[in-house]
Amino acid sequence: MSELHAPILDWYAAHARDLPWRHPDASPWSVLVSEVMLQQTPVSRVLPAHDAWLQRWPTPAALAADAPGDAVRMWGRLGYPRRALRLHAAALAMTERHGGEVPSTYDELRALPGIGDYTASAVLSFAFGQARPVLDTNVRRVHWRTLRGAEFPPDAVRAHERRDAAYLLPDDDATAATWSVAVMELGALVCTARDPRCGACPVAELCAWRAEGHPPHDGPPRRGQAWAGTDRQCRGRLMAVVREADGAVHLSRLEAVWADDAQRDRCLAGLVADGLLVPAGPTAYALP
């Protein structure tokens, strides 16, 4: 058993956040919805959205019975609304292929629209208690600091990271599932990207990065994504107008929220191409 196991598992038992998708009675659907919502979105914003989503659509079949536009509208301001379309498409596939249930094998999960390696592994581990390496940004950062003495992992997952994660899994399935979420929580709360709290870390004495004097990242500095004036901001404003309307929205209302004609037209075309909006006549748009 790795010497990292006991201190991290004990720390998690004392400090884990009380999140609904971690409750013993949480459904696999709850776990899947949370994993999709948590992609690039903080927990504080996901909590009310996850609760509202599960209240309206407690099962994949319930979501599949509604239009994809309903999913986009319910997504609200979580950002990256294509995730709502992917969840709807996955719900349709689960209803057609798996009796409206979340499947419990890796291959079946990966075959669902929009479900990649990380999400499939997380669902198997957190919903079904299977021993699966789960490599999100937080886990990778903890691994690189403790095992390899580097401040940040590279952008792409390396083969040795998967080997490290598999090697670190406890032998018992239930303990392995807890281990995966415990390392993730440690990265989210203590071994953070910007202000790691090494004094509060249960494995500080075992950390290679700390032992080497916290050498800085040897690549370009990490910067947050720009927002003001970007296509992302434009798309968000256009989507907000259509999402909050009862029906189709005339182009004039979209012109009122974004004055740059070329950028607005480009973003509208992109939203249509992504399936987030559909033309409703020559000068109007609606949710799908």
Residue pairs with C-beta under 8 A, 6 or more apart in sequence:
1 170
1 171
2 167
2 168
3 206
4 146
4 168
4 203
4 206
5 168
5 170
5 175
5 179
7 202
7 203
7 206
8 179
8 182
8 183
8 186
8 202
8 203
9 175
9 178
9 179
9 182
10 202
11 182
11 186
11 202
12 178
12 181
12 182
12 185
12 186
15 185
15 189
16 22
16 181
16 182
16 185
17 43
17 185
17 189
19 34
19 43
19 47
20 26
20 30
20 34
20 47
20 50
20 51
20 54
21 30
21 31
21 33
21 34
21 50
21 126
22 126
22 181
26 127
27 58
27 59
27 102
27 127
28 101
28 102
28 104
28 123
28 127
28 128
29 54
29 58
29 59
29 60
29 102
30 50
30 54
31 102
31 122
31 123
31 126
31 127
32 87
32 90
32 102
32 119
32 123
32 127
33 50
33 53
33 54
33 87
34 46
34 50
35 119
35 122
35 123
35 126
36 83
36 86
36 87
36 114
36 119
37 46
37 49
37 50
37 53
37 78
37 83
38 46
39 80
39 83
40 79
40 80
41 78
41 79
41 80
43 188
45 78
46 78
49 75
49 76
49 78
52 74
53 74
56 62
56 74
57 63
57 66
57 91
59 100
60 90
60 91
60 94
60 95
60 100
60 101
60 102
61 91
61 94
61 95
61 100
63 71
63 87
63 88
63 91
64 88
64 91
64 92
64 94
64 95
64 100
66 88
67 287
67 288
68 84
68 85
68 88
68 89
68 275
68 287
68 288
69 286
69 287
69 288
70 287
71 84
71 85
71 87
71 88
72 81
72 84
72 85
72 239
72 243
72 276
72 287
72 288
73 243
73 287
74 84
75 81
75 83
75 84
75 243
76 243
77 236
77 240
79 236
81 239
81 276
82 274
82 275
82 276
83 114
85 114
85 274
85 275
85 276
85 288
86 113
86 114
86 115
87 114
89 112
89 113
89 114
90 112
90 113
90 114
90 115
93 111
93 112
93 113
94 100
94 101
94 102
94 103
94 112
97 103
97 108
98 108
102 109
102 123
102 127
103 109
103 112
104 124
104 127
104 128
104 130
105 124
106 120
106 121
106 124
106 132
109 115
109 119
109 120
109 123
109 124
110 116
110 117
110 120
118 134
118 135
118 136
121 132
121 133
121 134
121 135
122 132
122 134
122 136
122 180
124 130
124 132
125 131
125 132
125 134
125 176
125 177
125 180
125 181
126 134
126 177
126 180
126 181
129 173
129 174
129 177
130 173
130 176
130 177
131 169
131 170
131 172
131 173
131 176
131 177
132 169
132 176
132 180
133 162
133 165
133 166
133 169
133 180
134 165
134 180
134 181
134 184
135 157
135 161
135 162
135 165
136 184
136 187
137 153
137 187
137 193
138 183
138 184
138 185
138 186
138 187
138 188
138 191
139 165
139 180
139 183
139 184
139 187
140 153
140 157
140 161
141 152
141 153
141 187
141 191
141 193
142 183
142 186
142 187
142 191
143 153
143 161
143 164
143 165
143 168
143 183
144 150
144 151
144 152
144 153
144 209
145 151
145 191
145 196
145 207
145 208
145 209
145 210
146 203
146 206
146 207
146 208
146 209
147 164
147 208
148 208
148 209
149 208
149 209
149 211
149 212
149 215
150 209
150 215
150 217
150 218
151 209
151 214
151 215
151 216
151 217
152 193
152 217
152 219
152 222
153 161
168 179
169 176
169 179
169 180
170 176
170 179
186 201
186 202
190 196
190 197
190 200
190 201
191 197
191 201
193 222
198 204
198 207
198 210
198 214
201 207
204 210
209 215
225 232
227 233
231 263
231 266
231 267
231 270
234 258
234 260
234 263
234 264
234 267
235 267
235 270
235 271
237 257
237 258
238 254
238 257
238 258
238 264
238 267
238 268
238 271
238 277
239 271
239 276
239 277
240 257
241 249
241 253
241 254
241 257
242 249
242 254
242 277
242 285
242 286
242 287
243 287
245 253
247 280
247 286
248 280
248 281
248 284
248 285
248 286
249 280
249 284
249 285
249 286
250 283
250 284
251 283
251 284
251 285
252 283
254 264
254 268
254 285
255 261
255 264
258 264
258 267
268 277
268 285
271 277
271 285
272 278
272 279
272 285
275 288
276 287
276 288
277 285
277 286
277 287
277 288
278 285
278 286
278 287
278 288
279 285
280 286
